[in-house]
């Protein structure tokens, strides 16, 4: 079914922002980008999802391999003991999770990346991790992770944490005919998104599929 994702501001990159804009998605591809009123008239009968804030291309997490193989993402049931933040370094060595726990960590890490609007992750990945990435639907960025070592003090799933702007953090522009990989953030504009970060994500769409929605 064709779906129209509408938001108070659509920032496709590569084109001017669209106030009261929308992105029409047909299958896994972008069918149109423009004012919501125009798209609603052009695609009569399409399902509409209305979102608050800013709709952008999905984000790119260069440190995917590092975050998935050198961090442990605690299960919510472990929160009282381990907290909720990713565990790395000496603390990870002391925890010494076995392969089964690390597999669960990878799945949780991917879900938490989706909750930050991430659609593209930096590899390359070991085979077992790559299988989880593929199942989650995220796109592997071919650039080796070693070319972009983490610049932050501790593990952080927010792709904006290193200070890049939206063009430097998004996977690329949204274009008609391109893959429908997009994210929506509950902020009023691009400046607020950079200031408040990707934790404001309310929805992530991968290849036309809604894979994260904040409850």
Number of C-alpha atoms within 10 A of each C-alpha: 9 19 21 25 23 28 26 20 24 28 23 23 16 11 11 10 19 19 15 16 23 31 28 27 27 19 15 17 20 24 21 20 24 20 20 24 12 13 21 18 10 12 15 9 11 17 15 16 11 13 18 16 24 28 32 28 29 26 29 26 27 25 23 25 23 18 25 23 17 17 21 28 26 22 15 12 10 11 11 8 9 15 14 15 15 20 20 19 12 9 11 14 11 9 12 12 13 8 9 8 14 20 18 15 21 24 18 18 23 24 17 17 28 27 24 28 34 33 30 26 26 23 24 17 21 10 9 10 19 18 12 17 23 11 10 16 18 23 20 21 18 13 13 15 20 14 10 11 11 17 11 10 6 12 20 16 24 20 24 24 17 12 14 12 13 20 15 13 20 26 21 20 18 25 19 15 13 14 19 25 30 30 28 28 27 20 23 13 17 20 12 15 21 16 12 14 18 25 18 19 24 23 23 29 24 25 21 20 16 13 18 20 14 9 5
